[in-house]
Amino acid sequence: MTHTEIEITPELIRELLRDQHPDLADRPLRLGARGWDNQLWRLGDDLAVRLPWATGSVDVLLRKEHTWLPVLAPTLPLEVPVPQRLGEPSDRFPHAWIVTTWVQGAPADRAPATRAAESAEALAAFLTALHRPAPEDAPVGRSRGGPLSEHAEGFAHQLATATELGLVEDPEAIRAILDDAVAAPDWTGPAVWLHADLHAANVLTADGTFCGVIDFGDLCAGDPACDLAAAWNLLPDGAADRFFDLYRPAADPATRRRARGWAVARALACMIIGDAGDHGRPGGKPTWGPPAKAALHRVLATADHA
């Protein structure tokens, strides 16, 4: 995680707005969140400015959101941040940036879903609506949505790192789930739209259930199993079966096996990032650890039925 050398301040954002979108420049401005790739600043009550502050590819990710989210948003049953304006690179700030609608709710890494039936229904409805065949010019993901065999080495490295850090109690059971997911038949259906980064910090809750989904920087087309991992990564204990009963088209056994592998891999990655946050290492997010550990426990507790 490499941060930009330019400090993002309210003064900088106001200068950018005055230069390119002056009708928005006098709105109240306050920090909303510092994410992995971007900072989010609230602009009045209903808008937000999203600016890159880490990783070299983030300009591409923001332009992708600006192009495709307005197309997808009207069909989705949960609120998403709809881009309203695009900011171009300039002498003041060398990256693209966007103004989006603000999505109300609390990130699930801080306020997990607690109402099992309602959250399973909300997530199933969202992914059923999102997972429609994507056009040929849909964006390609950052190593997500493709065959899991391409990730076997990366999964093994994640597990080794988590084991070395003392974050997992039964690495052999975890390895068995990952190996089974990699061995499962590949997706042969059409490439469908994917969020591709459904972890707890990217989903919002209110009153114990999901109310919004944010950060579509990894939006791409591919195997739905990448997103179906959310049944274990996001839902309360015991809700995954309800989710799969409602999701359409129904996931076949091979897709559920691949989804379980993605769920374990995402949990391991977030646990490692959470541990970094607990110990003050760069890029760490301490709130990511607890929901990831809970997700891993859910996958292992249901290892006998996919």
Buried (B, 14 or more C-beta within 10 A) or exposed (E): EEBBEEEBEEEBBBBBBEBBBEEBBEBEBEEBBEBBBBBBBBBEEEBBBBBBBBBEEBBBBBBBBBBBBEEBBEEBBBBBBBBBBBBEEBEEBEBBBBBBBBBEBBBBBEBBBEBBBBBBBBBBBBBBBBBEEBEEEBBEBBEBBBBBEEBBEEBBEBBEBBBEEEBBEEBEBBBBBBBBBBBBEEBEEEBBBBBBBBBBBBBBBEEBBBBBBBBBBBBBBBBBBBBBBBBBBBBBEEBBEBBBEBBEEEBEEBBBBBBBBBBBBBBBBBBBBBBBBEEEEEEBBBBBBBBBBBBBBBBBEBBEEB
